[in-house]
Amino acid sequence: MSPGRESAADRHPRRRLSPRERYVLEHLALGEEIPEIAQRLGVTVETVRTYAKAAMRKLDARTRPQAVAIALRTGEIPPVTPPVR
């Protein structure tokens, strides 16, 4: 985005992400897949999708990658360095 242009996420006040929503976005940022995140959390795949959708709604994002980008840019999640696989 060019300097001086605001996105919808910048214009609208955001509700804070829950710890689980933040966890899901952090692990998506690391390149993990939804089933892998579900296994780590001990929940169903659908539950992880629900967390991701809630985070997307709160961040006014249309896609999961966009939600991750907004969360990183706004400081909702810390910068991540994916492990070398």
FIVO-162169 format. One record per atom (N, C-alpha, C): chain; atom name; x, y, z. Coordinates in steps of 0.001 Angstrom, whole numbers, m for minus. Layout:
<nodes>
  kette  atom     east    north       up
      A    CA        X        Y        Z
...
</nodes>
This chain:
<nodes>
  kette  atom     east    north       up
      A     N      846    m1166        0
      A    CA        0        0        0
      A     C      893     1231        0
      A     N      500     2223     m736
      A    CA     1333     3415     m830
      A     C     1199     4272      420
      A     N     2241     5046      739
      A    CA     2189     5902     1915
      A     C     1009     6860     1821
      A     N      371     7081     2945
      A    CA     m735     8011     2991
      A     C    m2089     7375     2726
      A     N    m2094     6155     2209
      A    CA    m3369     5469     1974
      A     C    m3672     4578     3162
      A     N    m4883     4699     3663
      A    CA    m5301     3868     4791
      A     C    m6132     2711     4282
      A     N    m5949     1572     4907
      A    CA    m6807      437     4599
      A     C    m8021      499     5508
      A     N    m9006     m339     5222
      A    CA   m10188     m391     6079
      A     C    m9790     m745     7506
      A     N    m8786    m1600     7648
      A    CA    m8335    m2000     8988
      A     C    m7740     m822     9750
      A     N    m7127      126     9036
      A    CA    m6544     1289     9699
      A     C    m7611     2303    10094
      A     N    m8712     2357     9349
      A    CA    m9757     3352     9608
      A     C   m10706     2952    10714
      A     N   m10927     1657    10870
      A    CA   m11920     1194    11839
      A     C   m11246      723    13116
      A     N   m11818     1100    14247
      A    CA   m11236      603    15499
      A     C   m11364     m916    15557
      A     N   m10343    m1560    16053
      A    CA   m10321    m3015    16139
      A     C   m10592    m3474    17569
      A     N   m11256    m4602    17647
      A    CA   m11374    m5261    18942
      A     C   m10136    m6107    19108
      A     N    m9661    m6212    20295
      A    CA    m8462    m7011    20547
      A     C    m8734    m8477    20262
      A     N    m7705    m9131    19773
      A    CA    m7799   m10560    19512
      A     C    m7713   m11326    20825
      A     N    m8406   m12451    20878
      A    CA    m8304   m13318    22048
      A     C    m6952   m14025    21985
      A     N    m6502   m14587    23103
      A    CA    m5236   m15333    23073
      A     C    m5246   m16463    22036
      A     N    m6357   m17171    21881
      A    CA    m6428   m18261    20905
      A     C    m6392   m17729    19475
      A     N    m7087   m16635    19211
      A    CA    m7055   m16038    17873
      A     C    m5633   m15596    17530
      A     N    m4971   m15003    18504
      A    CA    m3592   m14554    18312
      A     C    m2678   m15760    18040
      A     N    m2845   m16825    18817
      A    CA    m2047   m18043    18647
      A     C    m2208   m18597    17228
      A     N    m3460   m18689    16771
      A    CA    m3731   m19224    15435
      A     C    m3049   m18365    14374
      A     N    m3171   m17051    14465
      A    CA    m2535   m16181    13471
      A     C    m1015   m16288    13531
      A     N     m459   m16374    14734
      A    CA      995   m16522    14856
      A     C     1474   m17787    14156
      A     N      753   m18872    14351
      A    CA     1172   m20139    13762
      A     C      890   m20196    12260
      A     N     m150   m19507    11807
      A    CA     m349   m19370    10362
      A     C      807   m18576     9763
      A     N     1253   m17540    10477
      A    CA     2387   m16731    10012
      A     C     3654   m17577     9913
      A     N     3764   m18591    10740
      A    CA     4921   m19489    10700
      A     C     4806   m20516     9577
      A     N     3676   m20508     8873
      A    CA     3495   m21431     7762
      A     C     2826   m22734     8129
      A     N     2315   m22830     9337
      A    CA     1637   m24062     9746
      A     C      260   m24148     9111
      A     N     m202   m25356     8914
      A    CA    m1521   m25614     8348
      A     C    m2538   m25724     9485
      A     N    m3806   m25529     9143
      A    CA    m4900   m25576    10127
      A     C    m4905   m26901    10905
      A     N    m4798   m28071    10246
      A    CA    m4811   m29330    11022
      A     C    m3655   m29420    12026
      A     N    m2499   m28917    11637
      A    CA    m1343   m28933    12539
      A     C    m1597   m28060    13774
      A     N    m2196   m26894    13548
      A    CA    m2513   m25983    14655
      A     C    m3561   m26631    15555
      A     N    m4558   m27270    14957
      A    CA    m5607   m27946    15731
      A     C    m5005   m29023    16630
      A     N    m4085   m29792    16072
      A    CA    m3446   m30845    16864
      A     C    m2665   m30243    18029
      A     N    m1918   m29165    17767
      A    CA    m1149   m28505    18842
      A     C    m2048   m28028    19973
      A     N    m3222   m27478    19585
      A    CA    m4140   m26927    20590
      A     C    m5031   m27995    21216
      A     N    m5100   m29161    20596
      A    CA    m5982   m30217    21109
      A     C    m7446   m29902    20857
      A     N    m7716   m29257    19708
      A    CA    m9084   m28912    19333
      A     C    m9327   m29405    17915
      A     N   m10557   m29252    17446
      A    CA   m10878   m29693    16092
      A     C   m10402   m28669    15062
      A     N   m10306   m29142    13837
      A    CA    m9959   m28265    12722
      A     C   m10996   m27144    12611
      A     N   m12256   m27488    12788
      A    CA   m13324   m26478    12693
      A     C   m13172   m25401    13770
      A     N   m12725   m25781    14944
      A    CA   m12507   m24789    16002
      A     C   m11405   m23817    15601
      A     N   m10340   m24312    15023
      A    CA    m9256   m23434    14568
      A     C    m9765   m22513    13471
      A     N   m10569   m23041    12562
      A    CA   m11148   m22189    11516
      A     C   m12023   m21094    12124
      A     N   m12745   m21445    13175
      A    CA   m13583   m20459    13859
      A     C   m12730   m19354    14470
      A     N   m11620   m19721    15101
      A    CA   m10705   m18705    15650
      A     C   m10165   m17804    14539
      A     N    m9789   m18418    13424
      A    CA    m9253   m17638    12302
      A     C   m10309   m16688    11752
      A     N   m11537   m17168    11604
      A    CA   m12620   m16323    11086
      A     C   m12921   m15168    12038
      A     N   m12901   m15439    13336
      A    CA   m13143   m14375    14316
      A     C   m12049   m13315    14231
      A     N   m10806   m13761    14089
      A    CA    m9692   m12819    13960
      A     C    m9835   m12002    12675
      A     N   m10210   m12661    11588
      A    CA   m10401   m11957    10326
      A     C   m11476   m10884    10468
      A     N   m12567   m11216    11120
      A    CA   m13660   m10263    11331
      A     C   m13181    m9072    12154
      A     N   m12468    m9348    13241
      A    CA   m11981    m8276    14112
      A     C   m10977    m7374    13405
      A     N   m10191    m7957    12501
      A    CA    m9161    m7192    11798
      A     C    m9662    m6633    10467
      A     N   m10915    m6907    10144
      A    CA   m11511    m6460     8887
      A     C   m10717    m6989     7695
      A     N   m10359    m8267     7774
      A    CA    m9581    m8917     6719
      A     C   m10483    m9847     5927
      A     N   m10187    m9987     4649
      A    CA   m10976   m10870     3786
      A     C   m10401   m12266     3684
      A     N    m9099   m12401     3939
      A    CA    m8440   m13693     3834
      A     C    m7563   m13922     5061
      A     N    m7177   m15176     5278
      A    CA    m6271   m15471     6390
      A     C    m4922   m14782     6214
      A     N    m4321   m14843     5010
      A    CA    m3041   m14145     4852
      A     C    m3157   m12637     5121
      A     N    m4259   m12048     4706
      A    CA    m4458   m10625     4979
      A     C    m4576   m10387     6484
      A     N    m5270   m11264     7195
      A    CA    m5388   m11131     8652
      A     C    m4021   m11219     9312
      A     N    m3199   m12149     8847
      A    CA    m1843   m12278     9387
      A     C    m1055   m10993     9136
      A     N    m1143   m10482     7917
      A    CA     m402    m9256     7570
      A     C     m853    m8077     8429
      A     N    m2149    m7928     8615
      A    CA    m2663    m6832     9440
      A     C    m2219    m7008    10886
      A     N    m2314    m8238    11396
      A    CA    m1918    m8502    12783
      A     C     m442    m8208    12996
      A     N      388    m8550    12023
      A    CA     1821    m8237    12126
      A     C     2051    m6729    12089
      A     N     1397    m6061    11142
      A    CA     1588    m4617    10967
      A     C     1115    m3809    12180
      A     N       18    m4261    12798
      A    CA     m557    m3509    13920
      A     C        4    m3939    15278
      A     N      865    m4956    15275
      A    CA     1449    m5407    16535
      A     C      577    m6360    17328
      A     N     m513    m6836    16722
      A    CA    m1363    m7810    17413
      A     C     m610    m9118    17643
      A     N      272    m9464    16692
      A    CA     1147   m10615    16873
      A     C     2575   m10144    16629
      A     N     3527   m10765    17300
      A    CA     4923   m10344    17127
      A     C     5482   m10814    15797
      A     N     6526   m10144    15313
      A    CA     7185   m10629    14091
      A     C     7662   m12059    14311
      A     N     7561   m12867    13278
      A    CA     7926   m14276    13401
      A     C     8994   m14631    12384
      A     N     9796   m15587    12752
      A    CA    10791   m16141    11839
      A     C    10497   m17629    11731
      A     N    10002   m18054    10573
      A    CA     9691   m19478    10431
      A     C    10937   m20337    10603
      A     N    10796   m21494    11230
      A    CA    11943   m22387    11383
      A     C    12350   m22951    10023
      A     N    13607   m23285     9876
      A    CA    14087   m23920     8663
      A     C    13679   m25366     8712
      A     N    13032   m25828     7677
      A    CA    12528   m27225     7671
      A     C    13374   m28072     6794
</nodes>
